[in-house]
Amino acid sequence: MTEPERASTGGRAYLPGMPGEAPQVLYDVMSRLLGAGPSHRRLVAQAAPPPGGRVLEIGCGTGNVLAAVARSRPDVALIGLDPDPAALARARTKLPASVRLEQGFADDLPLPDDDVDRVLSSLMLHHLPADQQTAALREVRRVLRPGGTVHIVDTDGERSTGPLARLAGAAMHAISRVKRSEGHGHGHGHGHGHEHDLRPQLSPVDDTVALLAGAGFVDAEVVERRRWVFGTLAFTRARVPA
């Protein structure tokens, strides 16, 4: 399997939502076709933000999870963070003006201590190296208020090799090749000549539970597992001691 094509900002590499300079709207199209909506709604329902609370999403991408929160809980203050400026620009077109969007990384959150009631993460954590996962969860622990919770949906178990998974990977590869042939996608210093592989690098969610405990959370557990086009999704939560 080839390495995903990466971009960089502020001297740090990240995995962009779309390869090269492909329009971010294609990410939303792919997300809908792959059935991401139900997992977003499940994550928001699991988080159950308190009335008038503050919710942060790390790796918010084009804002689909934030939009789900805004629709169901307009009383909640929302903050989204992502390193990809193109994804954030797309998110801004879809979200209420009151939503705060920040460009940055999950291991260096631009928030004070004890600032939010909930932190959400959707299909992001597995893209980070293990040391960055640890640092990100420690930052999440720092910004959560006592009694606050983190809610993560991510891949678990073996990767699916079914026809839809192969089709999605092939579509992303085709987009990446077209953009490179047009002269886009170069100059960021990372990932030259690699295919953009939509399929995630999977690791057991049990590792995430252990990392959450190590970061100072309590009651870390996998709440539910669901099948999806790329295999299995696991919904995990943990709490900051009150």
N, C-alpha and C positions, 0 to 999 in steps of 0.2 A: 504494500500500500504506500502511496506517495505522500509526501509531507504537505499539509495545507499551506496555501500561499498566504503569507502574513504581510501586514503593513506596520508602520511605526508612527509614533507621535511622542514628542518630547524625549526622543532617544530610546523609547521602549517599544518592543514589538507587541502586536496584538493580532488576533484573528478577525478580519473584517467580516461584516455580515454578508457582503457580496464581493466576489473577486474583481480585481482591477477597478475599473470605474463603472461597472454595471449598475444600472439604476436600482435604488433601494426598493422601489415598488415591486421588483421581481422577488425580493425576499418575502414580502407580505403575500404575494401570490403563491409562492412555494409553501409558505407556512400554512395557508388555508388548505391547499391541496393535500398536504401531509397530515391534516387534522390536528393542528396544534391548539386550536381554539378550546376544545374541551379540557385539555390539560391546563390551560391558562385559567379557565373558570374554576376548575377544581382547586388549583393552587390558591386563588383568591378566597374561595369559600373556606378552605382550610385555615388561612391566615386570620379570618374574621377580625378585621381591624376594629379597635374600639371607637365609639362615636367621637368624632372630632379629633381622632388620632393622627399620627404622622407615620407614613409608610415610605420606605426606601427600597428601590429595586436596584440591585447591582447587576451590571451587564444587561441593561434595559433594551439595547438594540433599537429597533424602530418603534418601540412603545406599545406593543400589543398587550402585554400584561398590565401596564399602567392604564391603558384605555379600558381594560376590563374592570379594574378597580374603580376608575372614574365613573363608569356607567352604573355600577352597582352601589357605590358608596361616594356620592358627590360631596359628602361632608368631610371626607378625609383629605389631609394635606399630603401631596405626593412629590417624591423626589426620585429622579432617575439618573443613573450614572452609567457611562459607557465610554470607552476610549475612542470609538469610531465617530468622527465628526459627521460623516455622511449619514450614518444611521440616526444620529441625534437630530440632524436637519429634517429627516423624514418623520421622526417622532413628533417634532414640533408642529408639523402640518396636521397631525391627527389628534393632538391632545389639547385640553383646555389651557388657556394662557396661564392659569394659576399653577400649573405643574412646573416644578423647578427641574431643569435638566443640566447636568454637569458632565463635562468631559474629564475622564480620569479613570483610575484603576482601583479595583476593589481592595487592594492591600494598602491603599493610602487614601482613605475616604475624607473628603473635604467637609467634615461635620464635627461638631464638638462631642464630647462625651455625653452619654445618656440623652440623646437627642430625638430618637425615634422609638415608636412602639412595635413596629414590625419591619423585618427585612425579608425581601423576596429574592429568589434566584431561580431562573428558568433556563435550563439547558446551557449553562455557562460554566459551572465549576469544573466540569471534566476537561475543559480546554486548557486549564491552568496546570503548570507543573506542580508537583506535590508541595514544594516549599512555598509557592505562591498561594496554594489553597490554604495552607496553615496560616500564612500571614493575613489572607483575606478574612478568614473566619475569626481571627483575633480582632481585626478591625471591626467586623460586624458586632462582636461581643462588646467592644468599646463604645460604639455609638448607640447600642440598644439600652433603653431604660430598664431599671430593675423590674423583673416580671415580664419583660418584652420577649418576643419570640422570633426566631428565624424559620423560614419555610422554603424548602428547596425541592424542585423537581428536576431530576436528572436521569441519565441513562444508567441502566443496571443490567448485568448479565451479558450474555453473548449477543453480538451484533447480528441483526437479521440480514440474510442474503436473499430475501424475497424479491419479486419483480419490481415492486414499487420502490424499494430501497435502491436497487440497481438503476432504475429509471431516474430517480432524483439525483444520484451521484453523477450519472451521465449528463444530465441537464446542466448541472453546475460546472462540470468539466468543459462542456461545449461553450458556455458563456465565458469562462476563463480564457479558452483558446481564442475566441473571437476578439476579446478585448486586447489580448497580447498581440494579435495580428494587426490590430489597429494602432499599436504603439502605446497602449495604456498598461497600467499595472506595473511599470518599472520605475526605478528611481527611489523606492522606499528602503532598499538595502536588505530586504528579507524575502526569502522564499522564491527567488527567481527560478523560472523554469519548472516549477512544480504545479501539479494539478491541484485545484481547490476541491477537496474531498468533503462533501457534506456529512459523510458518516462520522459519528463521534468516535473518539478514542475512549473505549469503555474501561471502567474500573469498578470493582464491587462497591455498592453503596455502603456496605459495612465499613469500608475505609472512611467514608464521610462521617458516619456516626462516631467513629473513634476520634476523628479530627475535631468534631464538635465538642466532644467531652474534653479533649486536650486543650481546647481553646477557652474552657471555663464554663461551658453550657451544662445544663442538667436536663434530665429526661429526654435525651436525644434518642429518636426512634424513627424507624420507617413506618409510616402510617398506612400506606397502600402501595400496591404495585399494579400497573396497568400495561397491557400490550399496546404497541403502536407500530408504525411502519418500519422503524429501525430496530425493533426488539422489545425491550421492556423499559417503562418509566417507573421510577420510584419516587414517592412523595415523602420527604423527610422533614421533621420539625425538631426544634430544641428550644430550651427556655433559659433566660438569664435568671439566676436566683433573685428572689424578691428582697 
